[in-house]
Amino acid sequence: MENLSKQQIVLLTLLVSFVTSIATGIVTVALMNQAPVGVTQTINRVVERTIEKVVPSTPTKETQTIVKETIVVNVDDQVTNAIEKNSKSIVRIYTTEDDYSYNKESMKFIGVGVVFLDNNIIATDNNTSISNNGKYFIKTEDGKNRELTILRAVPGEEVAILKIKEDLKNPITLPKVSLISNGNLKLGQSVVYIGGESKNMIGTGIISAINTKEVKDQKNASSTVNTVITSIETTILSKDLISGGLLLNLSGELVGIKTTYLNDFRTDLFAPSNYIEKALLDFTESQKKN
């Protein structure tokens, strides 16, 4: 070191700093890959977005100025907003062998449903508890029971469509959720789960798998083959999921609902929103035939 010039000492210092920074980066990445999911989610809670805005600089708008604005997006706020946006669209479905208007011990909780269309039309899990001969109802926020009618509940299908029976003396209108376009689903996308038998229970995770199949378009003369999403897998623990539970994205759109796949032993699968649309379309077509 004594024989080195000042310039050589500076260069040596820069080299050591460079090597140290590379080593630190490698160690950090290795540790992040080994960290639990919760740790990495916490680290990535805040995301910054830069938005470019074109602003007129003069009244005549002959010249324009581009202004860059940094917006801080807090993931926690997105989660809570998605929950608040849809909390009033969630219903809890019960069944009974007796008169639904009485609060009897025979009333049995069977799952969660979600209002997805005007006129209080509900989508839920078409599990073994749903039958066309059953009596079903929901409990409103004021503690009253409202009878449900079944629009579509075909054995073997994942989604059932029900409707709150109209009561002219006590009308009710529940807000509906927005369905996501399945083309916007991405692996690794953050999702929010809402379930719970007596109150809303929340879970968060990411989409870990998107299962698809190839389907021929029978209405198209060229027999076009389309890729259709059949089920969604997430990192949310299956023990926390209940029949009909909602899966939302961070924008509050309905990604899917927890359903029973009778031909699959898995208990953590969500039916995508296109299944809800298909069940409604099939119901509409059957009504036209009748």
N, C-alpha and C positions, 0 to 999 in steps of 0.2 A: 504493500500500500504506500510505503514511503517513497518508492521510486516512480509512483504514478503522478502524472500531471493533473492539474485541476480539471481539465477537459475529460481525461480518462476516468477520473473519479465520478464525475457527473454521469458519464455514459454507463459506468458500472452500476451506479445507483438506479438509473432508469431501467436497466436490464433486470436487476433483482426485483424491482417493483412490478415489472411486467410479468415475470415468472410467478411471483407471489399471487398476483391477481388472478392469473389463469388457474393456479392450483386451488385458490379459494372458490372460484366458480365451479370447478369440477366437484369439489367436496360438497358444495351447497346443493348442486343438482342431484348428486347421489343421495344425500340426506332427504331431499324433497320426494324422491321416488320411493323411499322407504317409509315416508310419513303416513299416518292414518289419513283417511278421507277427510275427517273433520278438521285436521290441521291445515291441509291445503285449501279447504273451503274458507277457513277463517282468514288465511293470508290473502286470499283473492276476494275479500268482501267488497273492496272499493275499486271501481274501474273508472278510468278517465276517458272521456270521449272528446275529440276535437271536432267542432262543427264549423264549417265555413259558411258565412253569410255574405251575400252580395248586397251592399248598401249604397244607394245613390249618394254621391258626394255633393251634388248641386241640385237646385230645384228643377233644372232643365233635364236632369238624368242623362246628360250627354256623357259624363264620365262616372265610373263606378269604382267603389273601393271594396276589397275583400277583407272582411273582419273575421278573425279566428277567435272562437269562444270555447273555452274548456268547461265541460259540464261534468261534475262528479256524480256518478251513479252508484248508489248504495244498494247492494243486493238485499240487505235486510228490509229496506223500505219497499223494494219490489215484491218481496215475499208477502209482507203484511198487506200491501195494496191489493195483491191478487186474492188474498183471503177475504178482505173486506168487500171487494167487488162482487164476490160470489156467495157470500155467507147467507144471503136471503133467498138464494135460488136452490138451496139444499133442503131436501125434505127427508124425513125418516118414516119408513113404511112399516106398517104393522098388519097382522092378519088376525082374524078371529072366526070362530065358528058361530058366534052369536051376533047380536045386533051391534054394529060398529059404534053406535051413538052412546053406548054405555061403557064406563071405564071398569072393565072386569078383569079378573086375573087371567082369563083365557086369552087375552090379547098378547100376541107374540111379535117381537121385533124381528124383521127378516132382512133389513138392509137399508141402505141409503139410496135416494134417487135425486135427480137434478132436473129442474125445469129448463128445457132447451128450446121451447117454442111458445108462441103466444097461445092463449086459451088454456094455460096451465097444463101443458102436455109434458110428461115426465119420462125420462129414460132411466132404466135401472138394470141390474143384473137379472137375467132370465134364468135364475137358479131353480133348483128342484122345489123350492117353496112357492113358486109362482104357478098357478094353474087357472084355467079359464073359469073354473067353478068356485074359486076361492073368493073370500070377502076381504078386501084390503082398504086401508085408510091411512091418513097421515094425521099428525097432531100439529096444529098451528101454534104460533107464538102465544096466543091467548089461552092455550090449553084445550081448545075445542078440537073435536075429531071431524075430519072431512073424508067422505067416502071417495074411493077411487074406482074407476071403470077401466077394464083392460081393453086396449085398442089392438095390441098384437103381443102374443106370447106363444111362439111356436116352439115345441120341444126340439132341442138340438141347437137352436140359435142362442147366441150369447146375450143379446140385448132384448129387453121387453119394453114396450111402450104403453104407458098408462096415462090417464087423465083425471084431474080432480073433477068430481061430479058437480055440476052447476047447482047452486043454491040461490034462488032469486031473492030470498029474504036476507041472506048473509053472503053477498058476493065477495069473492076474493081474487086478487090478481097478484101473482108472484113474478118477480123479475126473472128474465131468462139469461142463460150464459151465452157466450159467443163460442162457436166451434172453430177450432184451428183448422187451417188447410193442411192436410197430411203431407203436402209437399214441403212444408216448413219444418218438419221434424228432423232433428239432427242427432247423431250419436254424441253423447257427452253434454247434451243440452240440459240445463237445470230445470227441475220440475218440483211442484208442490203438491202434496197429497192431503186431502181433507176427508176424514172419516169420523168414526166415533158413534157408539150406540146411543148415548144420551146427550152428548155435547160434541162440538167440533174438536177433533184430535188431529194434530198437524204432523206431517213428516216431510222432509226435504231430501233430495238426492239428484241423481242425473239419469238420463236414459242410457242404459247399458247395452241394449240390443233392440233392433227393429226387425221383426220377423215378417217376411213377405212371401207372396206366391204369384205365379203368372196366371192371369185369367184372360180368356178370349172374349172379346166384345161381340156378343151374338147379334147385336143390332147393327153392326157394321158389316157391310157386304165383303169387305176385304179381310174379315176375321182378325182385326188388330189385337195384338196381345198387350195387355196392360199389367203393370206391376202393382199389386194391391197389398197394403199393410194388413197383416192378420192379427198381430199382437205386439205389445210393447213390454219390454222388461226394464226394470229400474233397479237402483241400488237401495231402495227403501225396503226395510226388513218385511218379509211376508207376514210375520206374526202381528204386525201393526195394521194389516190391511183387513177391511171388512167388505162384505158384498155391496157393490154399487158405489164404493168410494170414488171420489173425484181425483183426477190427475190433471193439474193445470200447468201452463207455462208461466214465466215471470210476467207476462203481459195480462194474465188473468183469463186466458182463453182455455177452453176445455180440450185437453189432449186426448183423454180417454177415461173409461170407468173400469173399476175392478169387477171382472165378470168371471163366471165359472165356465171353463173350457172342458166340456164333458169328455172329450177325446184326448185330454192331456192331463198328466198327473200333477202338473205345476200348479201352485196356488198363488203365484205372485204375478200373474199376467194381467195386463190391462187391454180391454178391447178399444181400438182406436176410434176416433170420432166418426170415421167414415162408416163404421158399423151402425152407429145411431142413425145416420142419414139413410143408409140402406134399409134399415127396419122401417123407418117412416115411409120411404118410397114404396116398399113392398105393401105396406098397409094401404097407402093411397091407391095403388094399382088394384088391390083386392076389392076396395070399395067401388071402383069403377066397374068391375066385372059384375058386382052384385047389383 
